[in-house]
């Protein structure tokens, strides 16, 4: 929790956090609207670029280069985004990356 100067500020901060969490939950409850969103949902679910790559390969999808989909393709999608990915979903995927980088495999 971030520092606060009085109870009113604490309440405002907590209400803001509730709003943000509610928006994230709403985003995660939606069905993917594109293939790239499906990839990000899988990454968020597993927290693993390797498992996500395996999922994409199981669907028979190839990368833009025409080769087998790789973990690097998953990382690139998260880093660069795409036009058919909601900004909210992309933000959540990036949070998962940061959580993983800071705490290893634990989310």
N, C-alpha and C positions, 0 to 999 in steps of 0.2 A: 504494500500500500504506500502511496506517495504521501509526503508530509502535508499537513494541513494546519491552518491557523485557528479554526474554530469549528464547532459542530456543523454549522450551516455549510461550510466548505467541504467537510467530510461527506455530508449527505449528498451534495452536488456531485462530488467525485464518484461516489458509489452508484448514484443513479445513472451517471454517464457510463460507468462500467457495465451496469445491467443492460442498458440500451445497446451497447456494443456487442455484448454476449448474445443478446436476443437476436440481433441482426446476423451474427455468425451462425447461430443455430438455424435460423430461417434459411440461410444460404445452403447449409449442409443438408437440409431436409429436401431441397429441390432435386429434381431429376436432372441429370446432365443434358444440356441442350445441343451439344456438339461432341465430336469424337475427342477433341482436345480437353473438354471438360470431363469427359469420362476418364481420361488418363489422369487428370489432376485428382479426381475423386479417389481413384485407385491409389495414387501416391499418398494422399491424406490418410486413407484407410490403413495402408501398410507402413508408411513412413520410410519406404525403401525404394530407391530408384531401380535396384536390381529386380525386386519382385514386380514392380510396375512394368519394367521392360519385358519380363517373362509373360505378364498378362497381355501386353500389346502383341508380342510375338505369337501367343496362342490364338489371337484373332486373325493372324496372317497379314497384319498390316506392316508395311515397310516404311522406312524413313523417307524424308524428302529426297535423299540421295539415291534412293532405290535399293539400299542395302537393308539388312536386318535392323530393326529398331534397337537402340542401345541405351544404356543407362545415361550416357552423355546427352542423348536426345531428350530424355526426361528432364535432366538438369537444365538443358537449354530452354525447354518449354517453360519451366518454372521461372528461370532467370529473365527471359525475354518476353514471355507472354505470347499471346496471339489475339487476333481480332475477334475470334469466336469464343473467348473465355471471359466470363464476368469478372470485373475487377475485384469484387468481394471474394470470389473463390480463389483467384490468384493470390490475393493477400493472405488468405488462410494457408495456402500451400507454402508460401514464403515463411510464414510463422513456424510451420512444421519443420522446414529446413533449419531455421535458426534454433529451434528447440533441440533438434537432433545434433547440430553442431556444438551446442553448449553442453549437452548432457549425454553425449554418446547416443546409444540406441534407445534410451528411455525417453518417452514423450510425456 
